[in-house]
Amino acid sequence: MWAIGKAITSHSPANNFVNLPVLLGRYADVSNTYFSAIDYQNLLFDQNETGTMTDYYSEISYGNFLLDGETGGWYQSSLTQSEAVNQV
């Protein structure tokens, strides 16, 4: 499994806002994923009883850094995991 995200930022005098897309992918030799994109969405941004990544960044920045995002996938790679590692 792998995830790629590119942040979209906006700056204002009061705070910084980042909208972070998270793309979930799986290698060609992986047929099953244990978690759905909705599971990752909830863990990272929406509903996590121990706190989301959104909650974390808001807390450590004293509300000056606002993070949100959307999770999409699973996207299938044409490479196996070993092929991807060997091409690095």
C-alpha positions in Angstrom: 0.0 0.0 0.0 1.1 3.5 -0.6 -0.4 7.0 -0.3 0.5 10.2 -2.2 -0.8 13.6 -1.4 -0.1 17.1 -2.6 -1.3 19.9 -0.4 -3.3 22.8 -1.6 -2.7 25.8 0.6 -4.3 29.1 1.2 -2.8 31.8 3.4 -4.7 34.5 5.3 -3.6 36.9 8.0 -5.4 34.8 10.7 -4.3 31.3 9.8 -3.1 28.8 7.2 -5.5 26.3 5.6 -4.3 23.1 3.8 -6.6 20.8 1.8 -4.6 17.5 1.6 -5.7 14.9 -1.0 -4.7 11.4 -0.1 -4.6 8.8 -2.9 -4.5 5.2 -1.8 -2.8 2.7 -4.1 -2.0 -1.0 -4.1 0.7 -2.9 -6.0 -0.2 -5.4 -8.7 0.6 -8.3 -6.5 -1.8 -7.2 -3.8 -5.3 -8.4 -4.3 -6.9 -7.5 -1.0 -6.9 -4.3 1.2 -7.9 -4.5 4.8 -9.2 -0.9 5.0 -11.4 1.1 2.7 -10.9 4.7 1.6 -13.7 5.7 4.0 -11.7 4.1 6.9 -8.7 6.3 6.0 -10.9 9.3 5.6 -12.3 8.8 9.1 -8.9 8.1 10.6 -7.2 11.1 9.1 -9.9 13.8 8.8 -13.4 13.0 10.1 -14.2 10.6 12.9 -11.4 9.2 15.1 -12.1 8.8 18.8 -8.5 9.3 19.6 -8.2 12.4 17.4 -7.7 13.0 13.7 -4.8 14.5 11.9 -7.0 17.6 11.6 -7.4 17.8 15.4 -3.6 17.2 15.9 -2.5 20.1 13.7 -5.1 22.4 15.0 -4.0 21.7 18.6 -0.2 22.0 18.1 -0.6 25.2 16.1 -3.0 26.7 18.7 -5.7 26.9 15.9 -3.4 28.7 13.4 -3.0 25.8 11.0 -6.2 24.2 9.7 -5.9 20.9 7.8 -8.6 19.1 6.0 -8.6 16.6 3.1 -10.2 13.9 1.1 -9.2 10.3 0.6 -9.6 8.5 -2.7 -8.7 5.1 -4.0 -7.8 2.3 -4.1 -5.9 2.7 -7.3 -4.2 -0.3 -8.9 -0.5 0.0 -9.9 0.9 -1.9 -12.8 4.0 -2.7 -10.8 4.5 -5.3 -8.1 6.0 -4.1 -4.8 9.4 -5.6 -5.7 9.4 -4.0 -9.1 8.6 -0.6 -7.6 11.4 -1.0 -5.0 14.0 -2.1 -7.6 13.2 0.9 -9.8 14.1 3.4 -7.1 
